[in-house]
Amino acid sequence: MENYTMEGRTYRYYGQEAPLYPFGYGLSYTTFQYRDLVLSPPELPICANLSVSVVMENTGQRDGEEVVQLYLRWEQSSVPVPRWQLVAFRRVAVPAGRETKLSFQVAAEQRAVWAQDWRLEPGTFTLFAGGQQPGQQTRAPSEVLSARFTVTGAARPLRGC
């Protein structure tokens, strides 16, 4: 094998074609609504971690569990990267009619790209939070929130942080 690229070999690199059963696929006996996605800070230095919070409410008639998923998308990168990458997830049980605020940390190394070594690059990123992958079409109602953040500074090897 001479071609080690992942282009066309895994759904993360298929372009616009969606996988048949993406991560988090499934049905629930209740519905959830997301709101108040906050990224802190919205502009961060190249080696800094990102704090994320989101509020999830069980809007259905039954108690339920949801797998809250965070995905990261590079808006521009010097090398090929996935359409989006799962950076955090958590299964959360929420009683009917109740809400919970969730907090996550997205570490700097989760933004690293492979370019002969792991590197951090400045630029604009989009973070998605919800009960499914961005753009996923399902029969069960769900939503995905998104927010952008900016990384400043010069590109550097990950081990230099």
Stockholm file with secondary structure:
# STOCKHOLM 1.0

chainA/1-161         MENYTMEGRTYRYYGQEAPLYPFGYGLSYTTFQYRDLVLSPPELPICANLSVSVVMENTGQRDGEEVVQLYLRWEQSSVPVPRWQLVAFRRVAVPAGRETKLSFQVAAEQRAVWAQDWRLEPGTFTLFAGGQQPGQQTRAPSEVLSARFTVTGAARPLRGC
#=GR chainA/1-161 SS CCCCCCTTTSGGGSTTCCCSSCTTCCCCSSCEEEEEEEEESSEEETTCCEEEEEEEEECSSSCEEEEEEEEEEESSCSSCCCSCEEEEEEEEEECTTCEEEEEEEECGGGGCEESSSEEECCEEEEEEEESSCTTCCCSSCCCEEEEEEEEESCCEEGGGC
#=GC SS_cons         CCCCCCTTTSGGGSTTCCCSSCTTCCCCSSCEEEEEEEEESSEEETTCCEEEEEEEEECSSSCEEEEEEEEEEESSCSSCCCSCEEEEEEEEEECTTCEEEEEEEECGGGGCEESSSEEECCEEEEEEEESSCTTCCCSSCCCEEEEEEEEESCCEEGGGC
//
